[in-house]
Amino acid sequence: MVNARFATLVAMILAAAATRLFPHPPNFTPIGAMALFGGAHFASPLVALAVPLCAMLLSDLLLGFGVHP
């Protein structure tokens, strides 16, 4: 069962990944914030690495992996 803290952390990281979909200057800030936040707040180092990477993968699927027409 997923506890409330874990679900909240994952939701916050997914929200940061979603900001990549909005028009803005280069998206370094949301990516850096996701990585630092995940590393600081998840208890497991594996989860701290996996959740931000999965969030970036999901947003890259929507963005087209950096391929611009």
Summary of the structure (lengths in Angstrom):
residues: 69
radius of gyration: 12.5
end to end distance: 42.8
largest distance: 42.8
contacts: 159
relative contact order: 0.16
helix: 74%
strand: 0%
